[in-house]
Amino acid sequence: MSNQTLRLAIVGGNRGGRFKRTLAALADRLELVAICDLNEEVTAQWKENYPWIETYRSYELMLQSPDIDAVFLASPMLLHARQSIDALKAGKHVLCEVIAAHTLDDAWELVETVEKTGLTYMMAENYCFARSNLAVKHMAEQKMFGEITYLEGGYIHDLRYRVHNKDGSLTWRGDLHHTYDGMNYPTHSIGPISHWLGLNKDGGDRMKSMSTFVSNSRSLQHYFQEKFGKEHPASQPGYWKQGDSAVTNIMTEGGVLISLRVDWTSARPHNMRHYVLQGTEGAYLSKRHDQEDDLVWFNGRSPQRELKPGQRVDDERDEMWEPLTRYQPELDHPIWRRWEEHAQSSGHGGGDFFVLEEFVSSIQEQRSPLVDVYDAVTWSSIFPLSMESHANNGQPVEFPDFRRSGGKRI
């Protein structure tokens, strides 16, 4: 569609409301034309701010509109795959929040549908576009860390208040913890790491196998006892299938070790981004809270402490970490430097701006987006594979190659 304005519908008005600033920033390239939400109060609020838009309670009816070019799915996670597939079959491009699919069958069908329709699909993994994560990607692309051998990623975020409604009934997050048991929210962790390694790209490395272990489930039971009383079903032992913490270890075909952790029900301060990168010539540690710095170290470039009296040069080396900011803005990623003014006012460290901007650009430039369908389903497949591994006491399971045989299941 080259330089034509992209006509967008948002599905999920509450979550979608966080993107209003970005919609304004991209107004010359992106036009909001519809909102779909089951709650009429939500659609009415959007209508007040955008009087020209169409509002829908029926997703199926919305997809019939010829006035919509693309849909942005900000709906509950377990709906994503089916809604994406239906939109593509209706001739709409798709930007979908995480995760893309929660079963392997859905993941395969999503790939097959994208390939059959030729339409653009992008997963809105906003953590890939945080400033620090983009900077580390830029440094990795320049081989400043040498050969990368080990990485960690974690999503550690107390979201207990989001697993229930005011009356104690479960939200989609609550249903997820009640029903499933594994690495249930992996893409905030694996997304940036995958980009740092160049995984899943032509001629690059790919994830080969993984093992998952899950802790006991304790936090939500105690939380519901305190908030809704000991008689509430969610206060009973055994109600919550998902453990408090899940850890997945991944080996790539190239021998890189990746460790992921997810925990969004334990009581603790927010740790929005937890990352570790170890290479042969450098390392990276993300900050734990706003009073700390992201840290890097580069062999031969970062300073060392001065020798102490009597200390020889061949004694144990005394390396020093440096703040990542010491290398910014010089080594900020070009994408960040181009859009910094808009990204700084956007949520998730700028990521909420970049996912929409990249989606629009990839369609208008007729190219694959930075988080394409193969990335989306590979990263998302960690969820169903983790349940299989955990059910078998942590036995390793192989990753599907969603690019194999033209994306066909064989």
Residue pairs with C-beta under 8 A, 6 or more apart in sequence:
1 69
1 363
1 364
2 364
2 366
3 364
4 364
5 28
5 29
5 30
5 31
6 29
6 30
6 31
6 69
6 70
6 93
6 360
6 363
6 364
7 31
7 33
7 67
7 68
7 69
7 70
8 30
8 31
8 32
8 33
8 34
8 68
8 69
8 70
8 71
8 72
9 32
9 33
9 34
9 35
9 36
9 62
9 65
9 68
9 70
9 71
9 72
9 92
10 16
10 19
10 32
10 34
10 35
10 36
10 71
10 72
10 74
11 36
11 37
11 59
11 62
11 71
11 72
11 73
11 74
11 75
11 83
12 36
12 37
12 73
12 74
12 75
12 76
13 35
13 36
13 37
13 39
13 42
13 43
13 45
13 46
13 74
14 37
14 39
14 42
14 74
15 74
15 75
15 97
16 35
16 72
16 74
17 46
18 347
18 352
19 72
19 74
19 352
19 356
20 49
21 345
21 346
21 353
22 342
22 346
22 352
22 353
22 356
22 357
23 30
23 32
23 356
25 342
25 353
26 356
26 357
26 360
29 360
29 364
30 356
30 360
32 50
32 53
33 52
33 53
33 54
33 67
33 68
34 53
34 54
34 55
34 56
34 62
34 65
34 67
34 68
35 42
35 43
35 46
35 47
35 50
35 53
35 54
35 55
35 56
36 43
36 55
36 56
36 57
36 58
36 59
36 62
37 43
37 46
37 55
37 56
37 57
38 57
40 57
43 55
43 56
43 57
44 55
46 53
46 55
47 53
47 55
54 62
54 65
54 67
56 62
59 83
59 86
60 86
62 68
62 71
63 71
63 86
63 87
63 90
63 92
64 90
68 92
69 92
69 93
70 92
70 93
70 94
70 95
70 120
70 359
70 363
71 83
71 87
71 92
71 93
71 94
71 95
72 95
72 96
72 124
72 356
72 359
73 79
73 80
73 83
73 84
73 87
73 94
73 95
73 96
73 97
74 97
75 83
75 97
76 171
76 172
77 97
77 98
77 99
77 102
77 172
77 176
78 102
78 172
78 175
78 176
80 96
80 97
80 99
80 100
80 101
80 102
81 100
81 101
81 102
81 103
81 106
81 107
81 109
81 110
82 106
83 96
84 94
84 96
84 100
84 110
84 113
84 121
85 106
85 109
85 110
85 113
87 94
88 94
88 113
88 114
88 117
88 119
88 121
89 113
89 117
91 117
91 119
92 119
93 119
93 120
93 121
93 359
93 363
94 119
94 120
94 121
94 122
95 122
95 123
95 124
95 355
95 356
95 359
96 121
96 122
96 123
96 124
96 376
97 123
97 124
98 123
98 124
98 125
98 185
98 187
98 188
98 380
99 123
99 185
99 186
99 187
99 376
99 379
99 380
99 383
100 107
100 110
100 123
100 373
100 376
100 377
100 379
100 380
101 107
101 110
101 376
101 377
101 380
101 381
102 180
102 380
102 383
102 384
103 384
104 381
104 384
104 385
104 400
107 377
107 380
107 381
107 384
107 400
107 402
108 377
108 400
108 402
108 407
108 409
110 121
110 373
110 376
110 377
111 373
111 374
111 377
111 402
111 407
112 407
112 408
114 121
114 373
115 406
115 407
120 359
120 362
120 363
120 369
121 369
121 372
121 373
121 376
122 355
122 358
122 359
122 362
122 369
122 370
122 371
122 372
122 376
123 187
123 371
123 373
123 375
123 376
123 379
123 380
124 355
124 356
124 359
124 371
125 187
125 188
125 191
125 351
125 355
125 371
125 375
125 376
125 379
126 347
126 348
126 349
126 351
126 352
126 354
126 355
127 133
127 187
127 188
127 191
127 192
127 273
127 348
127 349
127 351
128 134
128 191
128 192
128 195
128 351
128 354
128 370
128 371
129 335
129 343
129 348
129 349
129 350
129 351
129 353
129 354
129 355
129 358
130 192
130 273
130 348
130 349
130 350
130 351
131 328
131 332
131 336
131 343
131 349
131 350
132 273
132 286
132 294
132 324
132 349
133 192
133 195
133 273
133 275
133 349
134 332
134 333
134 335
134 336
135 324
135 327
135 328
135 331
135 332
135 333
135 336
136 192
136 196
136 275
136 277
136 284
136 324
137 192
137 195
137 196
137 333
138 331
138 332
138 333
138 334
139 145
139 282
139 284
139 296
139 327
139 331
140 148
140 196
140 197
140 277
140 279
141 198
143 281
144 281
144 282
144 298
145 277
145 278
145 279
145 280
145 281
145 282
145 283
145 284
145 298
146 279
146 280
146 281
146 282
146 299
147 279
147 280
147 281
148 196
148 197
148 256
148 277
148 278
148 279
149 255
149 256
149 257
149 278
149 279
149 280
150 256
150 257
150 258
150 259
150 276
150 277
150 278
151 193
151 196
151 197
151 256
151 257
151 258
151 259
151 275
151 276
151 277
151 278
152 258
152 259
152 260
152 261
152 274
152 275
152 276
153 188
153 189
153 190
153 192
153 193
153 258
153 259
153 260
153 261
153 274
153 275
154 189
154 260
154 261
154 262
154 263
154 271
154 274
154 275
155 185
155 186
155 188
155 189
155 261
155 262
155 263
155 264
155 274
156 261
156 262
156 263
156 264
156 266
156 268
156 270
156 271
156 274
157 263
157 264
157 270
157 271
157 272
158 264
158 265
158 266
158 267
158 268
158 269
158 270
159 173
159 264
159 265
160 219
160 220
160 223
160 265
160 267
162 171
162 173
163 170
163 171
163 173
163 174
163 177
163 220
163 265
164 170
164 171
164 174
164 224
164 227
164 228
164 234
165 171
168 224
168 227
168 228
168 232
168 234
170 178
170 234
173 264
174 234
176 184
176 242
177 184
177 217
177 220
177 240
177 241
177 242
177 265
178 234
178 239
178 240
178 241
178 242
179 241
180 241
180 242
180 383
180 387
181 214
181 241
181 242
181 243
181 387
181 390
181 391
182 212
182 214
182 242
182 246
182 383
182 384
182 386
182 387
182 389
182 390
183 212
183 246
183 247
183 248
183 260
183 262
183 382
183 383
183 386
184 242
184 246
184 262
184 383
184 386
185 262
185 264
185 383
186 248
186 260
186 262
186 379
186 380
186 382
186 383
186 386
187 379
187 380
187 382
189 260
189 261
189 262
189 274
189 275
190 250
190 258
190 260
190 379
190 382
191 371
191 375
191 379
192 275
193 199
193 258
193 275
193 277
194 200
194 375
194 378
194 379
195 370
196 277
197 204
197 205
197 252
197 256
198 204
198 205
199 205
199 206
199 207
199 252
199 378
200 206
200 207
200 374
200 375
200 378
200 403
205 252
205 253
205 254
205 256
206 252
206 253
206 378
206 399
206 401
207 250
207 251
207 252
207 253
207 258
207 378
207 399
208 250
208 251
208 252
208 253
208 398
208 399
209 250
209 251
209 396
209 397
209 398
209 399
210 248
210 249
210 250
210 251
210 382
210 385
210 386
210 389
210 396
210 397
210 399
211 248
211 249
211 389
211 394
211 395
211 396
211 397
212 246
212 247
212 248
212 249
212 385
212 386
212 387
212 389
212 390
212 394
213 246
213 247
213 390
213 394
214 242
214 243
214 245
214 246
214 247
214 390
215 243
215 244
215 245
215 246
216 243
216 244
217 240
217 241
217 242
217 243
217 244
218 244
219 244
219 265
219 266
219 267
220 234
220 240
220 244
220 265
221 234
221 235
221 236
221 237
221 239
221 240
223 265
223 267
224 232
224 234
224 235
225 232
225 235
228 234
228 235
229 235
233 239
234 240
242 265
244 263
244 265
244 266
245 261
245 262
245 263
245 266
246 261
246 262
246 263
246 386
246 390
247 259
247 260
247 261
248 259
248 260
248 261
248 382
248 386
248 389
249 257
249 258
249 259
249 260
250 257
250 258
250 259
250 260
250 382
251 257
251 258
252 258
260 382
261 274
269 289
270 289
271 288
271 289
272 349
273 286
273 287
273 349
274 286
274 288
275 284
275 285
275 286
276 283
276 284
276 285
276 286
277 283
277 284
281 298
281 299
281 300
282 296
282 297
282 298
282 299
283 296
283 297
284 294
284 295
284 296
284 324
285 294
285 295
285 296
285 321
286 294
287 293
287 294
287 295
293 323
293 324
293 325
294 323
294 324
294 325
295 321
295 322
295 323
295 324
296 302
296 321
296 322
296 323
296 324
296 326
296 327
297 319
297 320
297 321
297 322
298 322
302 319
302 320
302 321
302 322
303 320
303 322
304 317
304 318
304 319
304 320
305 318
305 320
307 313
329 337
332 340
335 354
336 343
336 350
339 350
339 353
339 354
339 357
340 350
342 353
342 357
343 350
343 353
343 354
344 350
345 353
346 352
346 353
346 354
355 371
358 369
358 370
358 371
359 369
362 368
362 369
362 370
374 402
374 403
374 407
377 402
378 399
378 400
378 402
381 399
381 400
381 402
385 397
385 399
388 397
389 395
389 396
389 397
404 410
